[in-house]
Amino acid sequence: MIDLVLYLITAVLYGLLGSRDLILQRRTPASLSQDEGSYAGERDIHRLIPLAWITHVLLLQHTLIRPDRHLDLSVGHAISLIGAMTVAVYWVGGRRTSLGILRPTVLFLTSLSSLVPLLLPSQKPVSFSQGLAFELHIAVSLLAYSLFVIAALHATLMAMQERRLHAGDLGGRWGRLPPLLAMDAILFRLVLTGFVLLTLTLLSGVLFSEELFGRPFKFTHKNLLGVFSWGIFAFLLIGRWGYGWRGKRAVRWTLAGFAILVLAYVGQKVVLEIVLHRA
């Protein structure tokens, strides 16, 4: 019963904040400049996000840690964890960039992700013993995935912004976005940071597999797809530094790398746990 209440409170808080934020985002820059209450409303949303996030963390703490003091990282909980980490990363980064237009999307997606463990209960929960090395590995990997979630959303926003620019329609909340060159620079900062963390995740998984997971490293579909995704992001960064890639090309490669990363980790978990009922 406590779990269900926490699920509902978490999802509702994120949903209410996202709905309120969306209403504010639909106002034009002109109205915002004359209405300090709208700015105050956006600041209030930014301040209230930690409340929803803390509720989410309490939910995860209550459902992730099993009675035997093991960590349940089944597919539903993994998606919910990534959602919580994405909100935390965006909240911290959002204080320094004017990308409030992405905030409602992040909040709505996290509201849905917090309910995934209810919708996709694992037939055979995957548990790992807790230890500092394993917890650090999980923390770094979740941070990497969260950064790539934001990078993918940012790339999608860039594509939409570019289409509106060519159509001559950058009014309303779109007019509050930074120029495309600035958006492009933000995208590559996200990709570079996520790439470094993904590199650490893959290296620790290969070099310390037995210490982390209790078994020697071996190539699986998950590992191969993870390396493939890493290669796509490496290729994108080389193209950026060596040939000045930006714009549509950067957006396409970012979304391609993210799609492979989703297949590698979330997709593999869904197939094994939900479809094949295997840990």
C-alpha positions as CSV (number, residue, x, y, z in Angstrom):
1,M,0.0,0.0,0.0
2,I,2.9,2.4,0.9
3,D,4.5,1.6,-2.5
4,L,1.3,2.4,-4.4
5,V,0.8,5.7,-2.6
6,L,4.4,6.7,-3.3
7,Y,4.0,5.7,-7.0
8,L,0.9,7.9,-7.3
9,I,2.4,10.9,-5.4
10,T,5.5,10.8,-7.5
11,A,3.8,10.5,-10.9
12,V,1.2,13.2,-9.9
13,L,3.8,15.7,-8.7
14,Y,5.8,15.4,-11.9
15,G,2.7,15.6,-14.0
16,L,1.3,18.7,-12.2
17,L,4.6,20.5,-12.4
18,G,4.9,19.6,-16.1
19,S,1.4,20.8,-16.8
20,R,1.9,24.1,-15.1
21,D,5.3,24.5,-16.8
22,L,3.7,23.8,-20.2
23,I,1.1,26.5,-19.6
24,L,3.9,29.0,-18.8
25,Q,6.0,27.9,-21.7
26,R,3.2,28.7,-24.2
27,R,3.2,32.4,-23.3
28,T,5.0,34.7,-25.7
29,P,8.3,36.5,-24.8
30,A,6.4,39.8,-24.8
31,S,3.9,38.7,-22.2
32,L,6.7,37.3,-20.1
33,S,8.6,40.6,-20.1
34,Q,5.6,42.4,-18.8
35,D,4.4,39.8,-16.4
36,E,6.9,39.1,-13.6
37,G,4.5,36.6,-12.2
38,S,5.2,34.3,-15.1
39,Y,8.9,34.5,-14.3
40,A,8.1,33.8,-10.7
41,G,6.0,30.9,-11.8
42,E,8.8,29.3,-13.7
43,R,11.2,29.9,-10.7
44,D,8.7,28.3,-8.4
45,I,8.5,25.2,-10.7
46,H,12.3,25.0,-10.7
47,R,12.3,25.1,-6.9
48,L,9.5,22.5,-6.6
49,I,11.1,19.9,-8.8
50,P,13.4,18.7,-5.9
51,L,10.2,17.9,-4.0
52,A,9.0,15.5,-6.7
53,W,12.5,14.1,-7.1
54,I,12.9,13.4,-3.3
55,T,9.6,11.6,-3.4
56,H,10.9,9.6,-6.4
57,V,14.1,8.7,-4.5
58,L,12.1,7.6,-1.5
59,L,10.0,5.4,-3.8
60,L,13.1,3.9,-5.4
61,Q,14.7,3.3,-2.0
62,H,11.6,1.5,-0.8
63,T,11.3,-0.7,-3.9
64,L,14.9,-1.2,-5.1
65,I,16.3,-2.5,-1.8
66,R,15.0,-6.0,-1.1
67,P,14.6,-7.6,2.3
68,D,17.9,-9.5,1.8
69,R,19.7,-6.2,1.3
70,H,20.2,-6.8,-2.4
71,L,19.6,-4.2,-5.1
72,D,16.8,-5.1,-7.5
73,L,17.7,-3.7,-10.9
74,S,15.0,-5.3,-13.0
75,V,13.8,-3.4,-16.2
76,G,11.1,-1.4,-14.5
77,H,13.3,-0.1,-11.8
78,A,16.2,0.6,-14.2
79,I,13.9,2.8,-16.3
80,S,12.6,4.6,-13.2
81,L,16.2,5.1,-12.0
82,I,17.2,6.7,-15.3
83,G,14.2,8.9,-15.1
84,A,15.1,10.2,-11.6
85,M,18.7,10.7,-12.6
86,T,17.7,12.6,-15.8
87,V,15.6,15.0,-13.7
88,A,18.5,15.6,-11.3
89,V,20.9,16.3,-14.2
90,Y,18.5,18.5,-16.0
91,W,17.6,20.4,-12.8
92,V,21.3,21.2,-12.1
93,G,22.1,22.0,-15.7
94,G,18.9,24.0,-16.2
95,R,20.0,26.6,-13.8
96,R,22.7,27.7,-16.2
97,T,20.9,27.5,-19.6
98,S,17.7,29.0,-20.9
99,L,16.2,25.7,-22.1
100,G,13.1,25.8,-20.1
101,I,11.2,24.5,-23.1
102,L,12.6,21.1,-22.5
103,R,11.6,21.0,-18.9
104,P,7.9,20.0,-19.3
105,T,9.0,17.1,-21.6
106,V,11.5,15.9,-19.0
107,L,8.9,16.1,-16.2
108,F,6.2,14.3,-18.2
109,L,8.6,11.5,-19.3
110,T,9.8,11.0,-15.7
111,S,6.2,10.9,-14.5
112,L,5.6,8.0,-16.9
113,S,9.0,6.3,-16.1
114,S,8.2,6.4,-12.3
115,L,5.1,4.2,-13.1
116,V,7.0,1.7,-15.3
117,P,7.7,-0.8,-12.4
118,L,3.9,-1.1,-11.9
119,L,3.3,-1.6,-15.6
120,L,6.2,-4.0,-16.2
121,P,6.8,-6.0,-13.1
122,S,9.7,-8.3,-13.5
123,Q,8.9,-12.0,-13.6
124,K,12.3,-12.8,-12.1
125,P,13.9,-9.8,-10.4
126,V,17.6,-9.3,-11.1
127,S,19.4,-8.7,-7.9
128,F,23.0,-7.7,-7.3
129,S,24.8,-7.6,-3.9
130,Q,25.7,-4.1,-2.8
131,G,29.3,-3.0,-2.7
132,L,31.1,0.3,-3.2
133,A,32.6,-0.7,-6.6
134,F,29.3,-1.9,-8.0
135,E,27.4,1.1,-6.7
136,L,30.0,3.5,-8.3
137,H,29.7,1.5,-11.6
138,I,25.9,1.9,-11.5
139,A,26.0,5.6,-10.6
140,V,28.4,6.4,-13.4
141,S,26.4,4.4,-16.0
142,L,23.1,6.0,-14.9
143,L,24.6,9.4,-15.1
144,A,25.9,8.6,-18.6
145,Y,22.5,7.3,-19.8
146,S,20.8,10.4,-18.3
147,L,23.1,12.8,-20.1
148,F,22.3,11.0,-23.4
149,V,18.6,11.1,-22.7
150,I,18.9,14.9,-22.4
151,A,21.2,15.0,-25.4
152,A,18.6,13.1,-27.5
153,L,15.8,15.5,-26.3
154,H,18.1,18.5,-27.0
155,A,18.9,17.1,-30.5
156,T,15.2,16.7,-31.2
157,L,14.6,20.3,-30.1
158,M,17.3,21.5,-32.4
159,A,15.7,19.7,-35.4
160,M,12.4,21.3,-34.6
161,Q,14.0,24.7,-34.1
162,E,15.7,24.5,-37.4
163,R,12.5,23.6,-39.2
164,R,10.7,26.5,-37.6
165,L,13.6,28.8,-38.5
166,H,13.4,27.9,-42.2
167,A,9.6,28.4,-42.0
168,G,10.1,31.8,-40.5
169,D,8.2,30.9,-37.4
170,L,10.2,31.3,-34.2
171,G,7.6,33.2,-32.2
172,G,6.3,32.3,-28.7
173,R,8.5,30.0,-26.6
174,W,10.6,29.1,-29.5
175,G,11.9,32.7,-29.6
176,R,13.3,32.3,-26.1
177,L,15.8,29.6,-27.2
178,P,19.4,30.4,-27.8
179,P,20.6,30.6,-31.4
180,L,21.2,27.3,-33.2
181,L,25.0,27.7,-32.9
182,A,24.7,28.0,-29.2
183,M,22.3,25.1,-29.1
184,D,24.9,23.1,-31.1
185,A,27.6,23.9,-28.6
186,I,25.4,22.8,-25.7
187,L,24.7,19.5,-27.6
188,F,28.3,18.7,-28.0
189,R,29.0,19.4,-24.3
190,L,26.3,17.0,-23.4
191,V,27.6,14.3,-25.8
192,L,31.2,14.8,-24.7
193,T,30.4,14.5,-21.0
194,G,28.2,11.5,-21.6
195,F,30.9,9.9,-23.8
196,V,33.5,10.2,-21.1
197,L,31.1,8.6,-18.5
198,L,30.1,5.9,-21.0
199,T,33.8,5.1,-21.6
200,L,34.3,4.7,-17.8
201,T,31.3,2.5,-17.6
202,L,32.4,0.2,-20.4
203,L,36.0,0.0,-19.2
204,S,35.0,-0.8,-15.6
205,G,32.6,-3.5,-16.9
206,V,35.4,-5.1,-19.0
207,L,38.3,-4.7,-16.5
208,F,36.5,-5.4,-13.3
209,S,33.6,-7.7,-14.4
210,E,34.4,-10.4,-11.8
211,E,34.6,-7.9,-8.9
212,L,31.4,-6.1,-10.0
213,F,29.2,-8.9,-11.2
214,G,30.8,-12.0,-9.9
215,R,31.6,-13.5,-13.3
216,P,34.3,-13.0,-15.9
217,F,33.6,-10.6,-18.8
218,K,32.2,-12.0,-22.0
219,F,30.8,-10.5,-25.1
220,T,27.0,-10.4,-25.1
221,H,24.5,-8.5,-27.3
222,K,24.3,-5.9,-24.6
223,N,28.1,-5.4,-24.6
224,L,28.4,-5.4,-28.3
225,L,25.6,-2.8,-28.8
226,G,27.1,-0.7,-26.0
227,V,30.5,-0.7,-27.8
228,F,28.7,0.1,-31.1
229,S,27.0,3.1,-29.4
230,W,30.3,4.2,-28.0
231,G,31.8,4.0,-31.5
232,I,29.0,6.2,-32.9
233,F,29.5,8.9,-30.3
234,A,33.3,8.7,-30.8
235,F,32.8,9.1,-34.6
236,L,30.5,12.1,-34.0
237,L,33.1,13.8,-31.7
238,I,35.9,13.1,-34.2
239,G,33.7,14.6,-37.0
240,R,33.1,17.7,-34.8
241,W,36.7,18.3,-33.9
242,G,38.2,17.3,-37.3
243,Y,35.6,18.5,-39.8
244,G,33.4,20.9,-37.9
245,W,30.2,18.8,-38.0
246,R,27.1,20.5,-36.6
247,G,23.4,21.0,-37.3
248,K,21.5,18.2,-39.0
249,R,24.4,15.8,-39.2
250,A,25.1,16.1,-35.5
251,V,21.5,15.6,-34.6
252,R,21.2,12.5,-36.7
253,W,24.3,10.9,-35.2
254,T,23.3,11.8,-31.7
255,L,19.9,10.2,-32.1
256,A,21.4,7.1,-33.8
257,G,23.9,6.6,-30.9
258,F,21.1,7.1,-28.4
259,A,18.9,4.6,-30.1
260,I,21.6,1.9,-30.0
261,L,22.3,2.7,-26.4
262,V,18.6,2.2,-25.6
263,L,18.7,-1.2,-27.4
264,A,21.8,-2.2,-25.6
265,Y,20.5,-1.7,-22.1
266,V,16.8,-1.1,-21.8
267,G,15.9,-3.2,-24.9
268,Q,18.0,-6.1,-23.8
269,K,16.4,-6.1,-20.3
270,V,12.9,-6.0,-21.8
271,V,13.6,-9.0,-24.0
272,L,15.3,-11.1,-21.3
273,E,13.0,-10.3,-18.4
274,I,9.6,-9.6,-20.0
275,V,9.6,-11.7,-23.2
276,L,11.9,-14.6,-22.3
277,H,11.4,-14.5,-18.5
278,R,15.1,-14.8,-17.9
279,A,17.4,-12.9,-15.6
